[in-house]
Amino acid sequence: MLSEVLLVSAPGKVILHGEHAVVHGKVALAMALNLRTFLRLQPHSNGKVCLNLPNIGVKRAWDVAGLQLQDTSFLEQGDATVPTAEQVEKLKEVAGITQDGAKPEGLAVLAFLYLYLSICRKQRALPSLDITVWSQLPTGAGLGSSAAYSACMAAALLTMCEEIPNPQKDGVSASRWAVEDLELINKWAFQGERMIHGNPSGVDNAVSTWGGALRFQQGKISSLERPLALKILLTNTKVPRSTKTLVASVRSRLLKVPSWSAPGRGYGRASAATSGGSSLPSAPWFPEIMTPLLTSINAISLECERMLGEMAVAPAPEHYLVLEELIDMNQHHLNALGVGHASLDQLCRVTMAHGLHSKLTGAGGGGCGITLLRPDLEQPEVEATKQALNDCGFDCWETSIGAPGISVHSADFLDPSVRQALDGL
């Protein structure tokens, strides 16, 4: 059993291209966002397991002896099935969650307890420990904050229980696990995501685990080779949106039959042969518009993937010009799909006034957008753009995508602000 303090971090994620189209079998590119979630695990022998989540105001503690007496036989080691409703309710009883179990605070506690009991149940006795998780990621913004949380939790608990080795090396700021260990971390991170989201795609936890850039299509996830880190502005419009509602609206528009062709309207499928040379369009109408849009978004993803491959070998200014064009085209397509928003249009106008190119990332309808920063861009121009976005009431971060995945850190090299947050100062 691990005895020293363990510090781990995992990145968030953005969708570079392919959001919404991926639901209909097209390619999406997801990249690791270098806004990270950090976890500090401190083993001790006081008979308590404590969870501290300062971002969302959670501080919980359980007696290990009490947890040890609970019947947790329903938690099967390595079980890959979705927990049943009865199992979730049983876990809520164990966690002491009596109400508001569907709120982010309750779900975060539930995911922790699920991973703690599942991963540590093979130990002779459940370990006493303090865990603090602090994140640079805003919650509920579609940036993979829950997946980064689950990846950190899985990696720390697996390492503490010596299910995987601690890869940390002296004198090294951050270290990564071996491929087979990352696969186990990803598997458990996915289980944590299931506790929070029910039926996640697996993309977010894969990005948090592997980092870099991932290609996702029809349930198959693969890493892009040696992706180049791209500097971006990440902007949160702070306009709330429902991913489920937006996905449904795209599907509805894809399948929509126009009102003039509805039964009882007396129109139907008129043709030139029956109407003296003029006709209304034949239903279904919208699929003939929407399907090419989705095909075009797929082509944008593939072209971007090709560009990123070339840039990994020898990046050139021309590559960034192509990436900017792809960003503009995809943003227009997403507006045509019906997932744009006035706040996102404003984001694009503000950044374009500074010669920069932006698109929404994720579900749309508000939420977040990304702006590509070319390497030759002067810092005063970046600062002016950030100020202009802040003046709109948006939150803005200068960061990068293509970041490393789950990592273990040496405390000596950790940023002081992160150390303070994890120490509760």
Beta strands, then each sheet from edge to edge (+ up, - down):
strand 1: 6-17
strand 2: 28-44
strand 3: 48-53
strand 4: 58-63
strand 5: 128-135
strand 6: 174-175
strand 7: 213-217
strand 8: 220-223
strand 9: 230-236
strand 10: 357-361
strand 11: 368-372
strand 12: 395-401
strand 13: 407-409
sheet 1: 4+ 3- 5- 2+ 1- 13+ 6-
sheet 2: 4+ 3- 5- 2+ 7- 8+
sheet 3: 10+ 11- 9+ 12-
end
